[in-house]
Amino acid sequence: MKSLEQGCVVGATNVEQQMKEIKEHRKDSKARKAQSVLGSPSHRAEGDQIVFRVHKGVKTFALSKKNNRLVTGGMDRIIRMWNPYMPGRPTGMLRGHMAPVFYVHISEEDKIFSMSTDNTVKIWDVEDQTCLFTACSKNSGIKGEISACHYIPGVRSLCVATDTLAILHLRLRLPPDPHLVTSHKKPVLCCKFNEVFRHVVSCCEGSVVKVWDFDSGKHLFEFGNAHGGSAVTCLTFDPSRRRLITGGRDGCLNVWNYNNGHCLHTLKREDESDEVCGCTYVEVNKNKYIVGVGWDRRINLFYDSTENFHHFQKPQAHWQDDMNRGHKEDILCIAQCPPTLLATSSYDGEIIVWNMISGHICHKFHASVAAASVSTKPVDASVSRVIFLKTRAVKFESAAASLVSNGPQGHLYFWSLRTGDPLIASFAPSRGKSLITSIAVTADDSYLYAADEDGYVYVHDIKDYALQDPEQEAPKYVNHWRAHLNLVPSLEVIDEENILLSCSTDRTVRLWSLDGEYIGTFGQAEPWEIFTPSSWKHPMVPYEILIDPQSMPIHPVLEGKPSDSQLTEQEKRTQDPATPKEAISNPRLSPAPVTSEDIQDEISKRLYANTSSRRLKHERSKLLNRRVSHGGPNTYRTINYYEIDSFPGNCRKPDLSLLGTDIFSANYKGAAE
C-alpha cells in the first residue's frame, strides 16, 4: 500500500504527545548520538506528520492553501478531496474517469482540473461535486502517452506534453448582465394562466415548474425534477383548475397538486417513452379524459376518475381511424373545440380534425400542399400550432374559416370545415418572413395575435376576415412589437384583464397589455400592480430588446424605398398596404415610431437607474462631463483658414560643392576678418 505523506515543519501542536515522545527518545540517547555521528536520517515523530492513506496509492495531488483543500488522484480512478488536518476520511469523492488519474489541479475559481492516462480531461465543481466538462482524446486531439501536465492560471490553459505539446484553452461564460431579468435558468417552453387562483404557471427545459402571482409578478412556489430531469414541453389544467397536467420529453403525463409539488398520477404507455408535445383536458358524454400527443404518432386518452387510486395509469384503446388512417409523422400540437371537435397537426404538415364521440376523422388538411403552390423550393412543412375560432366552429352551417394553423414560410392558414375547398385564406404576418411559433385569439375571435421565432408579436383584426369567400389580402394590420429576443413557444390572451401572457426560450415570462404596453417580467425585483398602469414598466421596454441590433428601426433608404422627404402625405399613408386607415387614424392602435434619439434616451435612463457596475459608472461620468453647448459659435467656426497656393514645381539644383565645407564656420571666419 502506498501513501501520500505531508510532513509538519514547525512541530505538532499536541503538547502531551510531544512530551511523551521526547521522553521515549531520551531513553535511547546513545543510539540517537550514534545515528547523528554516522549521519543516518532520524525518524520523524508521529505527532509531526499527517498521513493520508489511499487504496492503490496516489499518483498526483494538489494543495490549495487559500481554500484549505487537498486533492489526490491515483490508480483507482477516484479523485478525493481532503481537509489537510483531517486525514481519516475524504470530504468528497469525484468519480468519472475511466483510467488512472495522472494530474490534478485546483484553480483560483475553485474548480478542479484532472487528467487521466487515457487522455481525458475533466473539470469539476468543488461545491456541487459534479463534472462540468469532459474532453476526450478524440475531441481534443491529444495522442500519445502523457509525460507531463501544467495548468497556467493567467490564460486559463492546460498544457499537456505527449508526443507533441498541446494547449487546451478554457472558455468561461461571461457573467450575467445585471440589467437582464430572467424567469427561469433554462429556456421556457410553456406557460398558462389559472384564472381561479390568479396564478401563472411556467415550465422550462430544466424540468422546473414555477408558480407566479399574476397580480404582482412575485414568485410563489416552484418544484424541480418534474419529469426526471427531462424538459417539460406542455401543460394544462383540469376544469376545477386545482390540478396541473404536464407533459415531458420522458414520454409521461404527470398530474400535480401544483401548490405543494405532489405528483398525484403518472400517465404513460407501457411500451413507449417518446416525447409528449401537447396535452389537453376534454369532456365527452360526461366522461373526462386527459389527452396527450407526441412522437408516438397516436392520440392517447387517459380516463380521469376520482375513484382511480392507481399512481400509474395506461391509456384507453386507440381509435380505429387513428390506427389505420392517423398521422404518419410525429404529432406536434393538439387543440379542442367543445363539445366534439379535436384537431391535431404533425411534422409533415398534415392537420386532422377528429370527432371525439365516434373517434372518426372529419377532415384532413395539408399545409405542405398549400405551401408547394406558393414556392417550388423544398421547405419545412411542419405545423406546430393549431387553434379553433370557437365562435365560428359552433355554427355548423357556416362556411367561414374556423381553424387557424401556422405553416411553412411564416404563413398562417385559415381553414373552413364546411366548404369543398378548405383553404380560404393565408398570409405571412411576420415582416421578416420568420416562422410563426405561437397563435392566440381573443374570446370573441376579433383579434389574432401571432408570435414568430424572432420574438415579435403581430396583431391583426380578423373579425370580418375569411367569413365566406376566399381572401386574397391579409387581414387588417393593428400593431406589432418585439416581446422577446428568441422564439416564443406560447401566447395566451387573458380577456378578463385585457392582458397578453407570453414566454420565450430566452428564459423569460412576460405580461403585456393587448395594445403592446410592457407590464413586466416575472422574476423582476420590483412588483407591479396589475390594476394600476402607473406601476407597469411602460413606456420602457426590456433592456435586452432595447440594445439588440435586430430591434433597431429599419430605415427606408436601406430597403431601397424613397425617403419620407420624397413622398407626399397621401403616399406616406398608402405606402404600406398592411397598414389600414383605422391604424392611421387611431394613434393607440398604430405603433409609435422609434427613433435613434428615443433609444439613446432609454439607454441614458438605465445608466442613471443603476450605477452598481464599473462600466455603468464610467458611462455615467461621460454623460455628466460632456461639453454643454451654450448656443455660441462652434470651435471650428472661429478658426481662420486660407487657401494654399499651388506649388510651381520649379526648383534649382543644389550646389553639391558645399557639402565638404562647414557653412556656419565659413561665415563666422568671414565675419571675424
C-alpha positions as CSV (number, residue, x, y, z in Angstrom):
1,M,0.0,0.0,0.0
2,K,1.2,3.4,-1.0
3,S,0.5,6.6,0.9
4,L,0.9,10.4,0.4
5,E,2.7,11.9,3.4
6,Q,2.5,15.6,4.3
7,G,5.2,16.5,6.9
8,C,4.9,19.0,9.7
9,V,7.7,21.6,9.7
10,V,7.1,23.6,12.9
11,G,6.2,20.6,15.1
12,A,2.9,19.2,16.4
13,T,0.5,21.3,18.5
14,N,-0.3,18.3,20.7
15,V,2.0,19.1,23.7
16,E,1.3,16.0,25.7
17,Q,2.0,13.7,22.7
18,Q,5.2,15.7,22.0
19,M,6.5,15.4,25.6
20,K,5.8,11.7,25.7
21,E,7.8,11.2,22.5
22,I,10.6,13.3,23.9
23,K,10.9,11.1,27.0
24,E,10.9,8.0,24.9
25,H,13.7,9.4,22.7
26,R,15.8,10.3,25.8
27,K,15.9,6.7,26.9
28,D,17.7,5.8,23.8
29,S,20.1,8.7,23.7
30,K,23.1,6.6,22.9
31,A,21.5,5.2,19.8
32,R,20.5,8.7,18.7
33,K,24.0,10.0,19.2
34,A,25.4,7.2,17.2
35,Q,23.0,7.8,14.4
36,S,23.9,11.5,14.4
37,V,27.6,10.6,14.2
38,L,27.1,8.2,11.3
39,G,24.8,10.7,9.6
40,S,21.9,8.3,9.2
41,P,18.4,10.1,8.9
42,S,16.3,10.2,12.0
43,H,12.7,9.1,12.0
44,R,10.0,11.8,12.2
45,A,7.8,11.7,15.2
46,E,4.3,10.6,14.6
47,G,3.0,13.9,16.1
48,D,4.9,15.9,13.4
49,Q,3.3,14.3,10.4
50,I,-0.2,13.7,8.8
51,V,-0.6,10.6,6.8
52,F,-3.4,10.2,4.2
53,R,-3.8,6.5,3.3
54,V,-5.4,5.9,-0.1
55,H,-6.2,2.5,-1.5
56,K,-4.0,1.6,-4.5
57,G,-1.8,4.7,-3.9
58,V,-1.5,8.3,-5.1
59,K,-0.1,9.3,-8.4
60,T,-0.8,13.1,-8.2
61,F,-2.0,15.6,-5.7
62,A,-2.7,19.4,-5.5
63,L,-3.0,21.7,-2.4
64,S,-4.9,24.9,-2.2
65,K,-3.8,27.0,0.8
66,K,-6.5,29.6,0.0
67,N,-9.4,27.2,0.4
68,N,-7.6,24.8,2.8
69,R,-8.2,21.8,0.5
70,L,-6.1,18.9,-0.7
71,V,-7.0,16.9,-3.8
72,T,-5.5,13.5,-4.7
73,G,-5.8,11.1,-7.7
74,G,-4.4,7.7,-8.4
75,M,-4.8,4.2,-9.8
76,D,-8.3,3.7,-8.5
77,R,-9.6,6.5,-10.9
78,I,-11.2,8.4,-8.0
79,I,-10.4,12.0,-7.2
80,R,-10.5,12.6,-3.4
81,M,-10.9,15.9,-1.6
82,W,-9.4,16.2,1.9
83,N,-9.2,18.6,4.7
84,P,-5.4,18.7,5.3
85,Y,-5.9,18.4,9.1
86,M,-8.4,15.5,9.0
87,P,-6.8,12.5,7.3
88,G,-9.3,10.0,8.5
89,R,-11.7,10.2,5.5
90,P,-12.0,12.4,2.4
91,T,-14.6,15.3,2.4
92,G,-15.6,14.3,-1.2
93,M,-15.0,11.7,-3.9
94,L,-15.3,12.5,-7.6
95,R,-16.0,9.5,-9.9
96,G,-16.0,9.6,-13.6
97,H,-12.6,8.8,-15.0
98,M,-12.2,5.5,-16.8
99,A,-8.4,5.3,-16.4
100,P,-5.8,6.2,-13.6
101,V,-5.7,9.8,-12.8
102,F,-2.4,11.3,-13.8
103,Y,-2.8,15.0,-13.0
104,V,-5.0,17.2,-10.7
105,H,-5.0,21.0,-10.2
106,I,-7.2,23.4,-8.1
107,S,-7.7,26.7,-9.9
108,E,-8.4,30.1,-8.4
109,E,-12.0,29.8,-9.5
110,D,-12.3,26.8,-7.1
111,K,-12.5,24.3,-10.0
112,I,-10.6,21.0,-10.2
113,F,-8.9,20.1,-13.4
114,S,-8.0,16.4,-13.8
115,M,-6.5,14.3,-16.5
116,S,-6.3,10.5,-16.8
117,T,-3.9,8.3,-18.7
118,D,-6.5,7.8,-21.5
119,N,-6.0,11.5,-22.3
120,T,-9.4,12.5,-20.9
121,V,-9.6,16.0,-19.3
122,K,-12.4,16.8,-16.8
123,I,-13.4,19.9,-15.0
124,W,-15.2,19.6,-11.7
125,D,-17.2,21.9,-9.5
126,V,-15.9,21.7,-5.9
127,E,-19.1,22.9,-4.2
128,D,-21.6,20.7,-6.1
129,Q,-19.0,17.9,-6.6
130,T,-20.2,17.4,-10.2
131,C,-18.4,17.2,-13.5
132,L,-18.8,20.4,-15.5
133,F,-16.9,19.4,-18.7
134,T,-15.3,16.4,-20.3
135,A,-12.8,16.4,-23.2
136,C,-11.9,13.0,-24.6
137,S,-8.9,12.4,-26.7
138,K,-10.9,12.2,-29.9
139,N,-12.3,15.7,-29.4
140,S,-9.2,17.4,-28.0
141,G,-6.8,15.7,-30.5
142,I,-4.3,14.7,-27.8
143,K,-2.5,11.5,-28.8
144,G,0.4,9.5,-27.3
145,E,1.4,8.7,-23.7
146,I,1.3,11.6,-21.2
147,S,4.5,12.7,-19.7
148,A,3.6,16.0,-18.0
149,C,0.8,18.4,-17.4
150,H,0.7,22.0,-16.2
151,Y,-2.1,24.5,-15.7
152,I,-1.5,28.2,-16.5
153,P,-4.0,30.2,-14.4
154,G,-3.3,33.5,-16.2
155,V,-4.6,32.4,-19.6
156,R,-6.7,29.5,-18.2
157,S,-5.0,26.9,-20.3
158,L,-3.9,23.4,-19.6
159,C,-0.6,22.3,-21.2
160,V,-0.2,18.6,-21.9
161,A,3.0,17.0,-23.1
162,T,2.8,13.8,-25.0
163,D,4.4,13.1,-28.4
164,T,3.6,16.7,-29.0
165,L,2.8,19.7,-26.9
166,A,-0.9,20.6,-26.7
167,I,-2.6,23.6,-25.1
168,L,-6.2,23.4,-24.1
169,H,-7.9,26.8,-23.6
170,L,-10.8,27.1,-21.2
171,R,-13.6,29.4,-22.3
172,L,-15.7,30.6,-19.4
173,R,-19.2,32.1,-19.8
174,L,-19.5,35.8,-19.3
175,P,-21.0,36.9,-16.1
176,P,-24.7,37.7,-16.4
177,D,-25.7,41.3,-17.2
178,P,-27.2,42.9,-14.1
179,H,-29.8,44.5,-16.3
180,L,-31.1,41.2,-17.6
181,V,-34.1,39.7,-15.8
182,T,-34.9,36.1,-16.3
183,S,-37.8,34.0,-15.1
184,H,-36.0,30.6,-15.4
185,K,-32.5,29.4,-15.7
186,K,-33.3,27.3,-18.8
187,P,-35.4,28.1,-21.9
188,V,-39.1,28.4,-21.1
189,L,-41.3,26.1,-23.2
190,C,-44.8,26.7,-21.9
191,C,-46.9,28.8,-19.6
192,K,-50.6,29.2,-18.7
193,F,-52.8,31.4,-16.6
194,N,-55.0,30.0,-13.8
195,E,-58.0,32.3,-13.5
196,V,-59.3,30.7,-10.3
197,F,-56.2,31.2,-8.2
198,R,-54.9,34.0,-10.4
199,H,-51.6,32.2,-10.8
200,V,-49.3,31.9,-13.8
201,V,-47.5,28.5,-14.2
202,S,-44.4,28.2,-16.3
203,C,-42.2,25.3,-17.2
204,C,-38.7,25.0,-18.7
205,E,-36.2,22.7,-20.2
206,G,-34.6,22.2,-16.8
207,S,-37.7,20.2,-15.6
208,V,-38.7,23.0,-13.3
209,V,-42.2,24.2,-12.7
210,K,-42.7,27.7,-11.3
211,V,-45.8,29.4,-9.9
212,W,-46.1,33.2,-10.1
213,D,-48.6,35.7,-8.7
214,F,-50.4,37.2,-11.6
215,D,-51.4,40.5,-9.8
216,S,-47.8,41.3,-8.6
217,G,-45.4,39.1,-10.5
218,K,-44.0,37.7,-7.3
219,H,-42.5,34.2,-7.3
220,L,-44.7,32.0,-5.1
221,F,-43.5,28.4,-5.4
222,E,-41.5,26.0,-7.5
223,F,-40.6,22.4,-7.7
224,G,-37.9,20.7,-9.8
225,N,-37.2,17.3,-11.4
226,A,-40.8,17.3,-12.5
227,H,-40.1,14.8,-15.3
228,G,-36.9,13.2,-14.0
229,G,-34.7,15.9,-15.3
230,S,-36.4,15.9,-18.8
231,A,-37.8,19.1,-20.3
232,V,-41.5,20.0,-19.6
233,T,-42.9,20.6,-23.0
234,C,-46.7,21.3,-22.4
235,L,-49.2,21.9,-19.6
236,T,-52.9,22.3,-19.0
237,F,-55.4,22.4,-16.1
238,D,-58.4,20.3,-15.2
239,P,-61.8,22.1,-15.2
240,S,-61.6,22.9,-11.4
241,R,-58.1,24.5,-12.0
242,R,-56.9,22.7,-8.9
243,R,-54.7,20.2,-10.7
244,L,-51.9,20.7,-13.2
245,I,-51.2,18.3,-16.0
246,T,-47.7,18.5,-17.6
247,G,-46.1,16.5,-20.5
248,G,-42.4,16.0,-20.9
249,R,-39.7,14.5,-23.1
250,D,-39.6,11.4,-20.9
251,G,-42.9,10.3,-22.5
252,C,-45.0,10.9,-19.4
253,L,-48.0,12.9,-18.5
254,N,-48.0,13.9,-14.8
255,V,-50.9,15.2,-12.7
256,W,-49.9,17.5,-9.9
257,N,-51.2,19.3,-7.0
258,Y,-49.0,22.2,-8.1
259,N,-49.4,24.2,-4.8
260,N,-47.2,21.7,-3.0
261,G,-45.5,19.9,-5.9
262,H,-47.1,16.5,-5.1
263,C,-47.4,14.2,-8.1
264,L,-50.9,12.6,-8.0
265,H,-50.7,10.3,-11.1
266,T,-48.3,9.4,-13.9
267,L,-49.9,8.6,-17.2
268,K,-47.8,6.6,-19.7
269,R,-47.9,3.9,-22.3
270,E,-46.1,0.8,-21.3
271,D,-44.1,0.2,-24.5
272,E,-43.4,3.8,-25.4
273,S,-41.3,6.6,-23.9
274,D,-41.5,9.1,-26.8
275,E,-41.7,12.8,-26.2
276,V,-45.1,14.3,-25.4
277,C,-45.6,17.5,-27.4
278,G,-49.2,18.5,-26.5
279,C,-51.9,17.8,-23.9
280,T,-55.4,19.0,-23.2
281,Y,-58.4,18.1,-21.0
282,V,-61.7,17.1,-22.6
283,E,-65.2,16.0,-21.5
284,V,-67.1,13.6,-23.8
285,N,-70.6,12.4,-22.8
286,K,-69.9,13.3,-19.1
287,N,-66.7,11.3,-19.2
288,K,-63.5,13.2,-18.5
289,Y,-60.2,12.5,-20.3
290,I,-56.6,13.7,-20.3
291,V,-55.4,13.6,-23.9
292,G,-51.7,13.5,-24.9
293,V,-50.0,13.5,-28.3
294,G,-46.4,13.4,-29.3
295,W,-43.7,11.4,-31.1
296,D,-45.6,8.1,-30.8
297,R,-48.0,9.5,-33.5
298,R,-51.1,8.3,-31.6
299,I,-53.8,10.1,-29.6
300,N,-53.6,8.8,-26.1
301,L,-56.8,9.2,-23.9
302,F,-56.4,8.6,-20.2
303,Y,-59.6,8.3,-18.2
304,D,-59.8,10.7,-15.4
305,S,-61.8,9.5,-12.4
306,T,-61.7,10.3,-8.7
307,E,-62.3,6.6,-8.0
308,N,-59.0,5.5,-9.6
309,F,-56.3,5.5,-6.9
310,H,-53.5,3.9,-9.0
311,H,-50.5,6.1,-9.4
312,F,-49.5,4.7,-12.9
313,Q,-52.3,4.6,-15.5
314,K,-52.5,3.3,-19.0
315,P,-54.3,5.0,-21.9
316,Q,-57.6,3.8,-23.3
317,A,-57.8,1.8,-26.5
318,H,-56.9,3.8,-29.6
319,W,-59.5,4.8,-32.1
320,Q,-59.6,2.7,-35.2
321,D,-59.2,5.7,-37.5
322,D,-56.2,6.7,-35.5
323,M,-54.6,3.3,-36.0
324,N,-55.5,2.9,-39.7
325,R,-55.7,6.5,-41.1
326,G,-54.0,8.6,-38.5
327,H,-50.8,10.6,-38.6
328,K,-47.7,9.1,-40.2
329,E,-45.3,11.5,-38.6
330,D,-44.8,12.9,-35.1
331,I,-47.7,14.9,-33.7
332,L,-46.7,18.4,-32.7
333,C,-49.9,20.0,-31.5
334,I,-53.4,19.4,-30.2
335,A,-56.4,21.7,-29.8
336,Q,-60.1,21.1,-28.9
337,C,-63.4,22.8,-29.6
338,P,-66.2,21.7,-27.3
339,P,-68.3,19.7,-27.5
340,T,-67.0,17.2,-30.1
341,L,-64.1,18.5,-32.2
342,L,-60.4,17.8,-31.7
343,A,-57.6,18.9,-34.0
344,T,-54.0,17.6,-34.3
345,S,-51.1,18.5,-36.5
346,S,-47.9,16.7,-37.4
347,Y,-44.4,17.2,-38.7
348,D,-45.3,16.5,-42.3
349,G,-47.9,19.4,-42.4
350,E,-51.0,17.2,-42.0
351,I,-53.9,18.5,-40.0
352,I,-56.6,16.1,-38.9
353,V,-59.9,17.1,-37.3
354,W,-61.5,14.4,-35.2
355,N,-64.9,13.7,-33.8
356,M,-64.3,12.8,-30.2
357,I,-67.5,10.9,-29.7
358,S,-67.1,8.4,-32.6
359,G,-63.3,8.6,-32.9
360,H,-63.6,9.1,-36.7
361,I,-61.8,11.6,-38.9
362,C,-63.9,14.5,-40.0
363,H,-61.4,16.4,-42.1
364,K,-57.8,16.2,-43.4
365,F,-55.8,19.3,-44.4
366,H,-52.3,19.5,-45.8
367,A,-50.3,22.8,-45.2
368,S,-47.5,21.4,-47.3
369,V,-49.7,21.2,-50.4
370,A,-50.7,24.8,-49.9
371,A,-47.0,25.8,-49.5
372,A,-46.0,24.0,-52.6
373,S,-48.4,26.1,-54.6
374,V,-46.5,29.2,-53.4
375,S,-42.9,28.0,-53.7
376,T,-41.3,25.2,-55.6
377,K,-38.3,25.0,-53.2
378,P,-38.4,22.3,-50.5
379,V,-39.5,23.8,-47.2
380,D,-40.1,22.7,-43.7
381,A,-43.8,21.7,-43.8
382,S,-44.3,21.1,-40.1
383,V,-47.4,22.6,-38.4
384,S,-46.7,23.2,-34.7
385,R,-49.7,25.3,-33.8
386,V,-53.5,25.0,-34.5
387,I,-56.3,26.8,-32.8
388,F,-60.1,26.9,-33.3
389,L,-62.1,30.0,-33.8
390,K,-64.8,28.7,-31.5
391,T,-67.4,31.3,-32.2
392,R,-67.4,30.2,-35.8
393,A,-66.9,26.5,-35.3
394,V,-70.2,26.1,-33.3
395,K,-72.1,27.4,-36.3
396,F,-72.4,24.2,-38.2
397,E,-73.9,25.7,-41.4
398,S,-71.3,28.5,-41.6
399,A,-68.7,28.4,-44.4
400,A,-66.4,30.7,-42.5
401,A,-62.9,29.7,-41.6
402,S,-63.0,28.2,-38.1
403,L,-59.5,26.7,-37.8
404,V,-56.2,28.6,-37.9
405,S,-52.7,27.0,-38.2
406,N,-49.2,28.0,-38.8
407,G,-47.2,26.6,-41.6
408,P,-44.2,26.8,-44.0
409,Q,-42.6,30.1,-44.9
410,G,-44.0,32.0,-42.0
411,H,-47.6,31.8,-43.2
412,L,-50.9,31.5,-41.3
413,Y,-53.6,29.3,-42.9
414,F,-57.4,29.7,-42.4
415,W,-59.3,26.5,-42.9
416,S,-63.0,26.0,-43.3
417,L,-64.8,22.9,-42.1
418,R,-67.9,23.3,-44.3
419,T,-66.7,24.0,-47.8
420,G,-65.2,21.9,-50.6
421,D,-62.0,24.0,-50.8
422,P,-61.0,24.2,-47.2
423,L,-58.2,26.7,-47.5
424,I,-59.9,30.1,-47.5
425,A,-57.0,32.4,-46.7
426,S,-53.3,32.5,-46.0
427,F,-50.9,35.3,-45.3
428,A,-47.5,35.9,-43.7
429,P,-47.8,38.3,-40.7
430,S,-44.1,38.4,-40.0
431,R,-42.4,41.1,-41.9
432,G,-39.1,39.2,-41.8
433,K,-40.8,36.1,-43.2
434,S,-39.9,34.3,-39.9
435,L,-41.8,31.2,-38.9
436,I,-44.9,31.7,-36.7
437,T,-44.4,29.7,-33.5
438,S,-47.5,30.6,-31.5
439,I,-51.1,31.8,-32.1
440,A,-53.7,33.3,-29.8
441,V,-57.1,34.9,-30.3
442,T,-59.5,36.9,-28.2
443,A,-62.6,35.3,-26.8
444,D,-64.8,36.8,-29.5
445,D,-62.4,35.9,-32.3
446,S,-62.0,39.5,-33.2
447,Y,-58.2,39.9,-32.9
448,L,-55.4,37.4,-33.7
449,Y,-52.0,37.5,-32.0
450,A,-49.2,35.7,-33.7
451,A,-45.6,35.4,-32.4
452,D,-42.6,34.4,-34.6
453,E,-39.2,32.8,-33.9
454,D,-37.6,36.3,-33.6
455,G,-39.7,37.3,-30.6
456,Y,-42.1,39.7,-32.5
457,V,-45.8,39.7,-31.8
458,Y,-48.2,40.8,-34.6
459,V,-51.8,41.8,-34.1
460,H,-54.5,41.6,-36.9
461,D,-58.2,42.3,-36.9
462,I,-59.9,39.1,-38.2
463,K,-63.5,40.0,-37.1
464,D,-64.6,40.2,-40.8
465,Y,-61.9,38.1,-42.3
466,A,-62.4,34.8,-44.1
467,L,-66.1,34.6,-43.4
468,Q,-67.1,33.1,-46.7
469,D,-65.2,33.8,-49.9
470,P,-61.5,33.2,-50.3
471,E,-59.4,36.1,-49.3
472,Q,-56.5,37.4,-51.4
473,E,-55.2,40.0,-49.0
474,A,-54.0,39.9,-45.4
475,P,-56.4,40.9,-42.6
476,K,-56.3,44.4,-41.2
477,Y,-53.0,45.2,-39.5
478,V,-53.3,46.6,-36.0
479,N,-50.0,46.6,-34.2
480,H,-46.7,44.8,-33.7
481,W,-43.9,44.9,-31.2
482,R,-40.9,42.8,-30.1
483,A,-41.7,40.9,-26.9
484,H,-38.7,38.6,-26.6
485,L,-35.3,38.0,-28.1
486,N,-35.9,34.4,-29.2
487,L,-38.6,32.0,-30.2
488,V,-42.0,32.4,-28.5
489,P,-43.5,28.9,-27.9
490,S,-46.6,30.1,-26.0
491,L,-49.1,33.0,-26.1
492,E,-52.3,33.4,-24.2
493,V,-54.9,36.2,-24.3
494,I,-56.4,36.9,-20.8
495,D,-59.6,38.6,-21.9
496,E,-60.9,39.4,-18.5
497,E,-57.9,41.6,-17.8
498,N,-57.1,42.7,-21.4
499,I,-53.6,41.1,-20.8
500,L,-51.3,39.1,-23.1
501,L,-49.1,36.4,-21.5
502,S,-46.0,35.3,-23.3
503,C,-42.9,33.1,-22.7
504,S,-39.8,32.5,-24.7
505,T,-36.7,30.4,-25.0
506,D,-34.8,33.4,-23.8
507,R,-35.8,32.2,-20.3
508,T,-38.4,35.0,-19.7
509,V,-42.1,35.1,-19.0
510,R,-43.8,38.4,-19.5
511,L,-47.1,40.3,-19.4
512,W,-48.3,42.8,-21.9
513,S,-51.4,44.8,-22.5
514,L,-53.3,43.9,-25.6
515,D,-52.1,47.2,-27.1
516,G,-48.4,46.1,-26.6
517,E,-47.7,48.1,-23.4
518,Y,-44.9,46.3,-21.4
519,I,-46.2,45.4,-17.9
520,G,-43.2,43.4,-16.6
521,T,-41.2,40.2,-16.5
522,F,-41.9,37.5,-13.9
523,G,-38.8,37.4,-11.6
524,Q,-38.0,41.2,-11.6
525,A,-37.2,42.9,-8.3
526,E,-40.0,45.5,-8.4
527,P,-43.5,44.1,-8.1
528,W,-46.3,45.5,-10.3
529,E,-50.0,46.2,-9.5
530,I,-51.9,44.7,-12.4
531,F,-54.8,47.2,-12.0
532,T,-52.5,50.2,-11.7
533,P,-51.0,51.1,-15.1
534,S,-48.6,53.5,-13.4
535,S,-46.8,50.5,-11.8
536,W,-46.2,49.0,-15.2
537,K,-42.8,49.2,-17.0
538,H,-44.4,51.0,-19.9
539,P,-43.2,53.1,-21.7
540,M,-40.0,51.3,-21.1
541,V,-39.1,48.1,-22.9
542,P,-37.0,45.1,-21.8
543,Y,-33.3,46.1,-21.7
544,E,-32.0,43.3,-23.9
545,I,-34.6,44.1,-26.6
546,L,-33.6,47.7,-26.5
547,I,-29.9,47.1,-27.2
548,D,-30.4,44.2,-29.6
549,P,-29.4,45.2,-33.2
550,Q,-32.4,43.4,-34.7
551,S,-34.7,45.7,-32.7
552,M,-33.4,48.8,-34.4
553,P,-35.8,50.6,-36.7
554,I,-35.4,49.9,-40.4
555,H,-34.6,53.0,-42.5
556,P,-36.5,53.1,-45.8
557,V,-33.3,54.1,-47.7
558,L,-31.7,50.8,-46.6
559,E,-34.6,48.9,-48.1
560,G,-34.4,50.7,-51.4
561,K,-37.5,52.8,-50.7
562,P,-37.8,56.6,-51.2
563,S,-37.3,58.6,-48.0
564,D,-40.1,60.5,-46.3
565,S,-39.0,63.8,-47.8
566,Q,-39.6,62.4,-51.3
567,L,-43.1,61.3,-50.5
568,T,-46.3,63.2,-50.3
569,E,-48.6,62.9,-47.3
570,Q,-51.0,60.7,-49.3
571,E,-48.2,58.4,-50.5
572,K,-46.9,58.0,-46.9
573,R,-50.3,56.8,-45.8
574,T,-50.7,54.4,-48.7
575,Q,-47.1,53.2,-48.9
576,D,-47.6,50.2,-46.5
577,P,-50.6,48.2,-47.7
578,A,-50.7,46.3,-44.4
579,T,-51.5,49.5,-42.5
580,P,-55.2,50.2,-42.6
581,K,-56.9,53.5,-42.2
582,E,-58.0,52.6,-38.7
583,A,-54.4,52.2,-37.6
584,I,-53.5,55.6,-39.1
585,S,-56.4,57.4,-37.5
586,N,-56.1,55.7,-34.1
587,P,-52.8,56.5,-32.5
588,R,-53.4,53.9,-29.8
589,L,-53.5,51.1,-32.4
590,S,-50.7,52.3,-34.6
591,P,-47.1,51.6,-33.3
592,A,-45.3,54.7,-32.3
593,P,-42.2,55.3,-34.4
594,V,-38.9,54.6,-32.6
595,T,-36.1,56.9,-33.4
596,S,-32.4,56.7,-32.5
597,E,-32.9,59.6,-30.0
598,D,-35.6,57.5,-28.2
599,I,-33.2,54.6,-27.9
600,Q,-30.4,56.8,-26.6
601,D,-32.7,58.4,-24.1
602,E,-33.8,54.9,-22.9
603,I,-30.2,53.8,-22.5
604,S,-29.4,57.0,-20.6
605,K,-32.3,56.3,-18.2
606,R,-31.0,52.9,-17.5
607,L,-27.5,54.2,-17.0
608,Y,-28.8,56.6,-14.3
609,A,-31.0,54.0,-12.7
610,N,-28.2,51.5,-11.9
611,T,-24.7,52.6,-11.1
612,S,-23.5,49.4,-9.4
613,S,-21.2,48.2,-12.1
614,R,-17.9,49.9,-13.1
615,R,-18.9,50.1,-16.7
616,L,-22.1,52.0,-15.9
617,K,-20.3,54.4,-13.6
618,H,-17.9,55.2,-16.5
619,E,-20.7,55.8,-18.9
620,R,-22.5,58.0,-16.4
621,S,-19.4,60.1,-15.9
622,K,-19.0,60.5,-19.6
623,L,-22.6,61.8,-19.8
624,L,-22.1,64.2,-16.9
625,N,-18.8,65.6,-18.1
626,R,-19.7,66.1,-21.7
627,R,-19.3,69.6,-23.1
628,V,-22.5,71.7,-22.8
629,S,-23.5,73.8,-25.8
630,H,-24.3,77.4,-24.8
631,G,-25.5,78.5,-28.3
632,G,-22.4,80.3,-29.3
633,P,-20.2,79.6,-32.4
634,N,-18.5,76.2,-32.5
635,T,-14.7,75.9,-32.3
636,Y,-14.2,75.1,-36.0
637,R,-16.2,78.3,-37.0
638,T,-13.7,80.5,-35.1
639,I,-10.6,79.2,-36.9
640,N,-9.5,81.2,-39.9
641,Y,-8.4,79.2,-42.8
642,Y,-6.6,80.2,-46.0
643,E,-6.1,78.7,-49.5
644,I,-2.7,77.2,-50.1
645,D,-1.2,78.4,-53.4
646,S,-0.3,75.7,-55.8
647,F,3.5,74.9,-55.7
648,P,5.0,75.8,-59.1
649,G,7.3,72.8,-59.1
650,N,10.4,74.7,-60.3
651,C,13.5,74.5,-58.1
652,R,17.2,74.9,-58.7
653,K,19.6,72.1,-58.4
654,P,21.6,72.3,-55.1
655,D,25.3,73.1,-55.2
656,L,27.0,69.9,-54.1
657,S,30.4,71.6,-53.7
658,L,29.3,73.0,-50.4
659,L,29.0,69.5,-48.8
660,G,32.6,69.4,-48.0
661,T,32.7,72.7,-46.1
662,D,31.1,73.9,-42.9
663,I,28.9,76.8,-43.9
664,F,28.5,78.2,-40.4
665,S,32.2,78.2,-39.7
666,A,33.0,79.7,-43.0
667,N,30.6,82.6,-42.4
668,Y,31.9,83.0,-38.9
669,K,35.5,83.4,-40.2
670,G,34.5,85.8,-42.8
671,A,32.7,87.9,-40.3
672,A,35.8,87.8,-38.0
673,E,38.1,89.1,-40.7
